[in-house]
Amino acid sequence: MFDERYRAIDARDTRFDGQFVTAVSSTGIYCRPSCPARTPRREHVTFYRTSAAAHEAGYRACKRCLPEATPGTPEWDLRRDAVGRAMRLIADGVLDREGVDALGARLGYSTRHVHRMLVAELGAGPVALARARRAQTARSLLVGTDLPLADVAFAAGFGSVRQFNDTVREVFATRPSELRARARHRDRPGPRTRAAVPGTAVPVPAGPAVAAGPAAPAAPAEPAGSVPPVRLELALPVRQPFDAPGVLAFLAVRAVSGVEVAALDDPDRLRYARTLALPHGPGAVEVVATRQRDGGWRLGLLLELTSLSDVGTAVARVRRLLDLDADPLAVDAALAADPALAPLVAATPGVRVPGAVDPAELVVRAIVGQQISVAAARGHLARLVAVAGAPSVSTVPGLDRLFPTPEQVVRHVPAPVPGAAPDPARPLRLPGRQVAAVRAAAGALADGSLAVHVGSGPVELRERLVALPGIGPWTAAYVAMRVLGDPDAWLTGDVALVAGAVATGALPADLARPAAHRELAARAAGWAPWRSYAAMHLWQAAAG
């Protein structure tokens, strides 16, 4: 492992940025693998899997390569153990919001055992790992926005300005104001990513945002001039290649009116926006993907938040939604080894698996979408949002509702009555058994008997889901794929996967359906641990 990593830093290989850091004892700093500085001598090098471990060992971040400005590692989605689950929860801000005890409770271990596991595996405990996350958020806000330093401190999750100052000095060996000044001096002349302080508007690039899906009844009008109190524009680091058209089209075709809008008519500038419920109040996010001259994509993010304290959580959830921490080169290399998938990988490199910003929402959407078309599911969900979703305020046209909470779903979706004629005005005009499944899952989510979050174990999550009435293995695997970012989920029985496999020549066209599912599942075993990405390729192939 040491030799492989040393070769990577000697070659300045950008593929490994974010997956480990290089600490140099002779200088006392740690760097990203692609740092342009001279390669240090082997005896001076220690590799750490997280920047937090380097902090704990007394190293500070390199001012030249900025190791905190890289995408995250895909390791936490690949790992199905408690360490990977803990890192997903820490990235979502659970420790900052609820403390170490809550982190241990969600993992099912004592806080002492969680600390012991993380130190043994990663070289740092949960508090240090959360501190590194706050430092990374603070750095991005310092160099990418005009927020006052005190606002940066609280937006990054620090409890006080003093704690913020101390952490920045310890990690980056400089004061926050100096870190910002150096970044501005280094940037090329031209427009900067800007932030708005409360009460100040930030111009948003013009362009139509077209709501996807059938129109829903209009939400109650908001008071004139109502705007979210916090608006920020940030850049989202992403590993190339990145299939922006694929992941945004996947979200756009499933967009629910009032909650989501998308504009994909300009092939060089794609937009997707949605509302979301955050720990400190409702918010909205808009992602703008701009094609670069080299064919890659640059991602910008507009945040509209109730509180600055939700910046880190909102960014983390958007990153999960777009699968921005994936390692596309590793995925593409593995899948291209299969002759049937190789042309798909060559045509669409950097495929991503869309995630979810709200696990409970994804559960409801998955159940509603069982055994019906995407368009039909979108219609049912639009009616549900119009009836049960709370009004929301956004400057993005078309965003005026939050997706209903589990409690709101139970309250507004009537239970089916056997033998009685259904109400034609009901929000979910589905068979009674499917409505009952939605209500059962929403009720279990509301009372806490069903826990679905990014720290869930994939096997345990599937078992809990299929134990509920009306939920089968396909739905459970789909939820695991999108909520947990499980890279190796396989959706047994999916007819679109078979259609894609036939279109690519992976399966013969005359094979009967049961046999086709068995043969495809057997072939997919060779695509592990990237079967979720293979599924995305096959779905795209089935859609033509």
C-alpha positions in Angstrom: 0.0 0.0 0.0 2.8 2.4 0.8 4.6 1.8 -2.5 1.4 2.3 -4.5 0.6 5.6 -2.7 4.2 6.8 -3.1 4.1 6.1 -6.8 0.9 8.1 -6.9 2.5 11.2 -5.3 5.6 10.9 -7.3 3.4 11.0 -10.5 1.2 13.8 -9.1 -1.8 11.6 -9.9 -4.9 13.6 -9.4 -7.0 10.4 -9.3 -6.0 9.9 -5.7 -6.8 13.4 -4.5 -9.3 13.2 -1.6 -8.6 9.5 -1.0 -5.6 10.0 1.3 -3.2 12.7 2.3 0.6 12.7 2.4 2.2 14.0 5.6 5.9 15.1 5.4 7.8 15.0 8.7 10.6 17.3 7.5 8.2 20.1 6.8 5.3 19.4 9.2 2.7 19.7 6.5 0.3 17.3 4.7 -0.6 17.5 1.0 -2.9 16.1 -1.6 -1.3 13.4 -3.7 -1.1 15.7 -6.7 0.8 18.5 -4.9 3.2 20.1 -7.3 5.9 20.4 -4.7 9.0 18.3 -5.0 8.4 14.6 -4.0 9.6 14.1 -0.4 12.0 11.3 0.5 10.3 8.1 1.4 11.6 8.1 5.0 9.9 11.5 5.6 6.5 10.3 4.4 3.5 9.1 6.3 0.1 8.4 4.6 -3.2 9.1 6.3 -6.6 8.2 5.1 -8.2 11.4 6.5 -7.0 14.9 7.1 -8.2 14.6 10.6 -5.6 11.9 11.3 -2.9 14.2 10.0 -4.2 17.0 12.2 -4.1 14.7 15.3 -0.5 13.8 14.4 0.4 17.5 14.5 0.6 18.3 10.7 -0.9 21.4 9.1 -2.4 21.7 5.6 -0.2 22.7 2.6 -0.9 26.2 1.5 0.2 25.4 -2.0 -2.0 22.4 -3.0 -4.9 23.0 -0.5 -5.7 19.4 0.3 -9.1 20.4 1.8 -10.3 21.6 -1.6 -10.7 18.2 -3.1 -13.7 15.9 -3.6 -14.3 13.4 -0.8 -13.3 9.7 -0.9 -15.7 7.1 -2.2 -14.4 4.7 0.4 -17.2 5.4 2.9 -19.9 4.3 0.4 -17.9 1.2 -0.5 -17.4 0.2 3.1 -20.4 -1.5 4.7 -19.0 -1.6 8.2 -19.5 0.7 11.1 -16.6 3.0 10.1 -18.0 3.7 6.7 -21.5 4.3 8.2 -20.0 6.6 10.9 -18.2 8.7 8.2 -21.4 9.1 6.2 -23.2 10.4 9.4 -20.4 12.7 10.3 -20.4 14.2 6.8 -24.1 14.8 7.1 -23.4 16.8 10.3 -25.1 14.4 12.8 -22.2 14.8 15.3 -22.3 18.6 15.1 -26.1 18.8 15.6 -26.7 15.9 18.0 -23.4 15.0 19.6 -21.3 11.9 20.0 -24.0 10.0 21.9 -26.4 10.3 19.0 -23.8 9.1 16.6 -23.2 6.0 18.7 -27.0 5.4 19.0 -27.5 5.5 15.3 -24.7 3.0 14.8 -25.8 0.8 17.6 -22.6 1.0 19.6 -21.4 2.8 22.7 -19.6 6.1 22.2 -16.4 4.6 23.6 -16.5 1.7 21.0 -17.2 4.1 18.2 -14.2 6.2 19.2 -12.0 3.1 19.5 -13.0 1.9 16.0 -12.4 5.2 14.3 -9.0 5.8 15.9 -7.9 2.2 15.1 -9.1 2.5 11.4 -8.6 6.2 10.6 -6.2 7.6 13.2 -8.7 10.0 14.6 -11.9 9.9 16.7 -15.3 11.2 15.8 -14.8 14.7 17.4 -11.6 15.2 15.4 -13.2 13.9 12.2 -16.1 16.4 12.6 -13.6 19.2 13.4 -11.8 18.4 10.1 -15.2 18.6 8.3 -15.8 22.0 9.8 -12.4 23.2 8.8 -13.0 22.1 5.2 -16.4 23.9 5.1 -14.8 27.0 6.6 -12.0 27.0 4.0 -14.5 26.8 1.1 -16.6 29.7 2.6 -13.5 31.8 3.2 -12.1 31.5 -0.3 -15.4 31.3 -2.2 -17.7 33.8 -0.5 -17.7 37.3 0.9 -19.4 36.3 4.2 -18.2 38.1 7.3 -15.7 35.9 9.3 -18.2 35.5 12.2 -20.8 34.2 9.7 -18.3 31.8 8.2 -17.6 30.5 11.7 -21.2 29.6 12.5 -22.0 28.5 8.9 -19.1 26.0 9.2 -20.6 24.6 12.4 -18.3 26.1 15.0 -19.7 26.9 18.4 -17.8 30.2 18.7 -15.6 32.6 16.7 -12.7 31.8 19.0 -13.0 28.0 18.2 -13.2 28.9 14.5 -10.0 31.0 14.7 -8.1 28.5 16.7 -9.0 25.6 14.3 -8.1 27.6 11.2 -4.8 28.5 12.7 -4.0 24.9 13.7 -5.1 23.3 10.5 -3.9 25.9 7.9 -1.2 27.7 10.0 -2.7 31.1 9.2 -5.5 33.4 10.4 -8.9 33.2 8.6 -8.4 36.7 7.1 -5.0 35.8 5.7 -6.4 32.6 4.2 -9.0 34.6 2.4 -6.6 37.3 1.3 -4.2 34.8 -0.2 -7.0 33.0 -2.1 -8.1 36.3 -3.6 -4.6 37.2 -4.6 -4.1 33.8 -6.2 -7.4 33.9 -8.2 -7.4 35.2 -11.7 -9.2 38.5 -12.4 -12.8 38.1 -13.1 -16.2 37.5 -11.4 -15.9 35.7 -8.1 -18.3 33.4 -6.4 -20.2 35.6 -4.1 -22.4 35.3 -1.0 -25.3 37.4 0.2 -25.6 38.5 3.8 -29.2 38.6 5.2 -31.3 41.0 3.3 -29.0 41.3 0.3 -29.8 39.7 -3.1 -27.2 37.8 -5.2 -27.8 37.9 -9.0 -28.7 34.4 -10.3 -27.8 33.6 -13.9 -30.8 34.0 -16.1 -32.5 31.2 -17.9 -35.8 29.3 -17.9 -36.3 26.8 -15.1 -39.0 24.5 -16.4 -40.8 22.4 -13.9 -40.9 18.7 -14.8 -44.0 16.7 -14.5 -47.7 17.5 -14.5 -48.8 20.8 -13.0 -49.9 20.8 -9.4 -52.4 23.2 -7.8 -50.8 26.5 -7.0 -49.5 26.9 -3.5 -50.8 29.7 -1.3 -49.2 33.0 -2.2 -46.4 34.2 -0.1 -46.1 37.8 1.1 -44.6 40.1 -1.5 -40.9 40.4 -1.2 -40.4 37.3 0.9 -37.0 35.8 0.3 -34.8 33.2 2.1 -32.7 35.0 4.7 -29.4 33.4 3.5 -28.2 33.0 -0.1 -24.8 31.7 -1.0 -23.1 30.7 -4.2 -20.4 28.0 -4.0 -18.3 25.8 -6.3 -18.6 22.0 -6.0 -15.4 20.1 -6.5 -16.0 17.0 -8.7 -13.8 14.3 -10.1 -13.8 14.1 -13.9 -15.1 12.6 -16.0 -18.6 13.5 -14.8 -21.8 12.6 -16.6 -23.7 15.7 -15.8 -26.3 15.2 -18.6 -27.0 11.7 -17.3 -27.4 12.3 -13.6 -29.4 15.6 -14.1 -31.7 14.0 -16.7 -32.4 11.1 -14.3 -33.5 13.7 -11.7 -35.3 15.9 -14.1 -37.5 13.1 -15.5 -38.6 12.3 -11.9 -38.9 15.9 -10.8 -42.1 16.6 -8.8 -43.9 19.9 -9.4 -43.4 22.4 -6.7 -40.5 20.5 -5.1 -38.1 20.3 -8.1 -37.5 22.1 -11.4 -35.0 21.5 -14.2 -33.8 23.2 -17.4 -31.8 20.9 -19.7 -32.5 22.6 -23.0 -29.0 24.1 -23.3 -26.6 21.2 -23.6 -23.7 23.3 -22.3 -25.5 24.7 -19.3 -27.7 22.4 -17.3 -29.8 23.4 -14.2 -31.6 21.5 -11.5 -33.1 22.9 -8.4 -35.2 21.6 -5.5 -36.5 22.5 -2.0 -35.4 20.5 1.0 -36.0 20.3 4.7 -32.8 21.1 6.7 -32.2 20.9 10.5 -32.7 24.6 11.0 -35.5 25.2 8.6 -36.6 24.9 4.9 -34.2 25.7 2.1 -33.6 25.3 -1.6 -30.6 24.4 -3.7 -29.9 25.0 -7.4 -27.1 23.2 -9.3 -25.7 24.7 -12.5 -23.4 22.4 -14.6 -21.4 24.3 -17.2 -19.5 22.4 -19.9 -15.8 23.4 -20.2 -13.6 23.6 -23.3 -11.9 20.3 -22.4 -15.3 18.5 -22.2 -15.4 18.4 -18.4 -18.0 20.0 -16.3 -17.8 22.8 -13.7 -20.5 22.7 -11.0 -21.9 25.8 -9.2 -24.3 25.6 -6.3 -26.8 28.3 -5.1 -28.0 27.8 -1.5 -31.1 29.5 -0.1 -31.2 28.7 3.6 -33.1 29.6 6.7 -29.9 29.5 8.8 -26.2 29.7 8.0 -25.8 26.7 10.3 -27.2 24.5 7.5 -24.5 25.2 4.9 -22.4 22.2 5.6 -25.4 19.8 5.7 -26.9 21.2 2.5 -23.6 20.9 0.6 -23.1 17.3 1.9 -26.6 16.3 0.8 -26.2 17.8 -2.7 -22.9 16.0 -3.0 -24.6 12.7 -2.2 -27.5 13.5 -4.5 -25.1 14.0 -7.4 -22.6 11.3 -6.3 -19.7 13.7 -6.5 -17.3 11.7 -4.3 -17.3 8.7 -6.7 -14.1 7.5 -8.3 -15.2 7.4 -12.0 -11.9 6.1 -13.4 -12.0 3.1 -11.1 -15.6 2.4 -11.9 -15.2 2.8 -15.7 -12.0 0.7 -15.8 -13.8 -2.2 -14.0 -17.0 -2.1 -16.1 -15.2 -1.7 -19.4 -13.6 -5.1 -18.8 -17.0 -6.6 -19.8 -17.3 -6.5 -23.7 -21.0 -5.7 -23.4 -20.5 -2.7 -21.1 -17.3 -1.4 -22.8 -19.1 0.5 -25.5 -21.5 2.1 -23.0 -18.6 3.2 -20.8 -16.7 4.6 -23.8 -19.8 6.5 -24.9 -20.7 7.8 -21.4 -17.7 8.0 -19.1 -18.1 9.1 -15.5 -21.7 7.8 -15.0 -23.0 8.6 -11.5 -25.6 7.0 -9.3 -28.1 9.6 -8.1 -28.5 9.7 -4.3 -31.1 11.3 -2.1 -31.4 14.5 0.0 -34.0 13.0 2.3 -34.2 9.3 3.1 -37.8 9.3 4.2 -38.8 11.1 1.0 -37.0 8.5 -1.1 -38.8 5.7 0.7 -42.2 7.2 -0.1 -41.2 7.9 -3.7 -39.9 4.4 -4.2 -43.1 2.8 -2.9 -45.3 5.0 -5.0 -43.3 4.2 -8.1 -43.5 0.4 -7.7 -44.8 -1.2 -10.9 -45.9 2.0 -12.6 -44.2 4.3 -15.1 -42.0 7.2 -14.0 -44.5 9.6 -15.5 -47.4 8.1 -13.6 -45.5 8.1 -10.3 -44.6 11.8 -10.9 -48.3 12.6 -11.3 -49.3 10.8 -8.0 -46.5 12.5 -6.1 -47.4 16.0 -7.5 -50.9 15.6 -6.1 -49.5 14.4 -2.8 -47.2 17.4 -2.6 -50.0 19.8 -3.4 -52.2 18.4 -0.7 -49.7 17.5 2.0 -46.5 19.5 1.4 -45.8 22.6 3.4 -45.4 25.9 1.5 -41.8 27.1 0.9 -40.2 30.3 -0.3 -37.6 30.4 -3.0 -36.4 32.9 -5.6 -36.1 30.0 -8.1 -39.3 29.9 -10.2 -41.4 26.8 -9.7 -40.1 26.0 -6.2 -42.9 26.6 -3.7 -43.4 23.3 -1.7 -41.5 21.0 0.6 -42.0 17.2 0.1 -44.4 16.0 2.8 -42.9 14.5 6.0 -43.9 11.0 7.0 -46.4 12.5 9.5 -48.0 14.6 6.8 -48.3 11.6 4.5 -50.1 9.7 7.2 -52.4 12.6 7.9 -53.3 13.5 4.3 -53.4 10.0 2.6 -56.7 8.3 3.7 -56.5 4.6 4.5 -58.2 2.5 1.9 -61.6 1.0 3.0 -62.3 -2.5 1.6 -65.4 -2.5 -0.5 -65.9 1.3 -0.4 -65.6 3.4 -3.5 -62.4 5.5 -3.3 -62.5 9.3 -3.1 -61.8 10.6 -6.6 -60.0 13.6 -5.1 -57.6 11.5 -3.1 -53.9 12.4 -3.6 -52.6 8.9 -4.3 -54.9 7.2 -6.9 -53.3 3.9 -6.5 -54.5 0.4 -5.7 -55.5 0.0 -2.1 -52.6 -2.4 -1.3 -50.1 0.1 -2.6 -51.7 3.0 -0.6 -51.6 0.8 2.5 -47.9 0.2 1.9 -47.2 3.9 1.6 -49.1 4.6 4.9 -47.4 1.7 6.7 -43.9 2.9 5.7 -44.7 6.5 6.5 -46.2 5.5 9.9 -43.1 3.4 10.7 -40.8 6.3 9.8 -42.9 8.7 11.8 -43.0 6.7 15.0 -39.3 5.7 14.7 -39.8 1.9 14.3 -38.2 2.2 10.8 -34.9 4.1 10.8 -33.6 5.0 7.4 -30.6 7.3 7.3 -27.2 7.5 5.6 -25.6 5.5 8.5 -27.9 2.5 8.0 -26.2 -0.8 7.1 -27.4 -1.9 3.6 -28.3 -5.5 4.7 -30.1 -4.4 7.8 -31.9 -1.7 5.9 -33.1 -4.1 3.2 -34.4 -6.5 5.9 -36.3 -3.8 7.7 -37.9 -2.6 4.5 -39.0 -6.0 3.1 -40.5 -6.8 6.5 -43.1 -4.0 5.9 -46.3 -4.9 3.9 -46.1 -4.2 0.2 -42.3 -3.7 -0.1 -40.3 -6.2 -2.1 -36.6 -6.8 -2.7 -36.5 -4.4 -5.7 -37.8 -1.5 -3.7 -35.5 -2.3 -0.8 -32.4 -2.4 -3.1 -33.4 0.8 -4.9 -33.7 2.6 -1.5 -30.3 1.3 -0.4 -28.7 2.3 -3.7 -30.0 5.9 -3.5 -30.1 6.6 0.3 -26.8 4.9 1.2 -25.0 5.5 -2.0 -24.5 1.7 -2.2 -22.3 1.2 -5.3 -23.1 -2.5 -5.5 -26.8 -2.7 -5.3 -28.5 -5.0 -7.8 -32.2 -4.6 -8.6 -33.4 -8.1 -9.1 -36.4 -8.4 -11.5 -36.0 -5.0 -13.1 -37.4 -5.2 -16.6 -35.5 -2.1 -17.8 -32.2 -3.7 -16.8 -33.1 -6.7 -19.0 -34.1 -4.4 -21.8 -30.8 -2.6 -21.6 -28.9 -5.9 -21.5 -30.6 -7.1 -24.6 -29.9 -3.7 -26.4 -26.2 -4.1 -25.6 -26.0 -7.7 -26.5 -25.3 -8.9 -22.9 -28.5 -11.1 -23.2 -30.1 -12.8 -26.2 -33.4 -11.2 -27.2 -35.3 -14.5 -27.3 -34.6 -15.4 -23.6 -37.7 -15.9 -21.5 -38.1 -13.3 -18.7 -37.4 -15.5 -15.6 -34.3 -17.0 -17.3 -33.2 -13.5 -18.5 -33.3 -12.2 -14.9 -31.3 -15.1 -13.6 -28.7 -14.9 -16.4 -28.3 -11.2 -16.0 -27.9 -11.4 -12.3 -25.2 -14.1 -12.8 -23.4 -11.9 -15.3 -23.7 -8.9 -13.0 -21.8 -10.7 -10.2 -18.7 -10.0 -12.3 -19.4 -6.2 -12.2 -19.1 -6.1 -8.4 -18.5 -3.9 -6.5 -19.9 -1.4 -9.1 -23.2 -3.0 -10.0 -25.2 0.2 -9.2 -23.1 2.0 -11.9 -23.7 -0.9 -14.3 -27.4 -0.5 -13.7 -27.3 3.2 -14.6 -25.6 2.2 -17.9 -28.2 -0.4 -18.7 -31.1 1.9 -17.8 -29.6 4.5 -20.2 -29.3 1.9 -22.9 -32.9 0.8 -22.4 -34.0 4.4 -22.8 -32.1 4.7 -26.1 
